[in-house]
Amino acid sequence: MLAVGSAVKRAQKGVIKARLTVDTETLRIVEARITGDFFLYPEDALWKLEESLRGAAVAEVADRVRDALKEAKLVGSTAEDFIEALMEAVEKAGVR
């Protein structure tokens, strides 16, 4: 069964919005969408982050985010801000 969860995280500068579709049987992310008012360079880092989350087990979210953003320049937010938003979205999808 698929479930959708959304969350909003206020970072030091800006807002991170995460929307995830999670397969509640396999505990894997089917779709990830991250939007908001934040600065991330290079611009394709966000696309790479979303792509790295597709198919990932919920338990792998933090590692996937850190890996995808390790070369990126974040201004006013951190990888941990993205992790918090994503994990809140997972919870709101009904996955613990």
Secondary structure, 3 states (H helix, E strand, C coil): CEEEEEEEEECCCCEEEEEEEEECCCCEEEEEEEEEECEEECCHHHHHHHHHHCCCEHHHHHHHHHHHHCCCEEECCCHHHHHHHHHHHHHHCCCC
